[in-house]
């Protein structure tokens, strides 16, 4: 699917799952390199930046909305055109397209003089959206922390594991952005001139904000997981200790009952008046003594 948007003399061609026919058309109408057109047809494993005579080719991966997998966006940016290629839905991308349309309709001068500015505003919007998503994850982590210290540490084991998984997937998606943005800054300065490098350094700054927030969230989750594991282990140890004490109390009572059941000629207590209540009293007294002893030793 192809969408074409314009802003002054800048054309933005947005492709979703490009077809070979659409790629060939770009070679003919935008004079992009055939190798670039070929790469637009399918996702690639790693991000990169390539500088051509009339365009910069940029590949970046971003975390999906559910943080389960990477989402690739390819950018081909020339002096007066920007081509984007996507292979799945990206909500942050759609939000920017609406902003671009508003600026086009109102003819605002905020999108800059060449297509490099459109790329700048687009990537800045995506990075800020990622930062908003991390803020939401931070809020979820705060709720998890509250639940842990409210005594629901067992229920939080899965929630912590899910939060850690999402953050690690997030980190994996953007782990190479620092190097790619550095390469983009060099290519952009060469292609658009030195004045534009200031904007590209701004993108690196936006990335560092995301990286810092992500690192803080990961540290918090790992520390909470250690704390939660300690609390769960402590409770399990307390449960095991309580069961052990109960077994220690029950053992002599069981032994006493077994001794009184031995079929011998002479059995103490058994057979005299009120023998049941005497045995019951002995067992209750022994259990009470053991309970007081264990309580005194703080085993209960």
Secondary structure as UniProt FT lines:
FT   STRAND          2..7
FT   TURN            8..9
FT   STRAND          10..16
FT   HELIX           20..30
FT   HELIX           34..39
FT   TURN            40..41
FT   STRAND          48..51
FT   STRAND          56..63
FT   TURN            65..66
FT   STRAND          70..77
FT   STRAND          81..86
FT   HELIX           91..106
FT   TURN            110..111
FT   HELIX           115..148
FT   TURN            149..151
FT   TURN            153..155
FT   HELIX           156..174
FT   TURN            175..176
FT   HELIX           177..192
FT   HELIX           194..196
FT   HELIX           197..260
FT   TURN            270..271
FT   TURN            273..274
FT   HELIX           275..296
FT   TURN            297..298
//
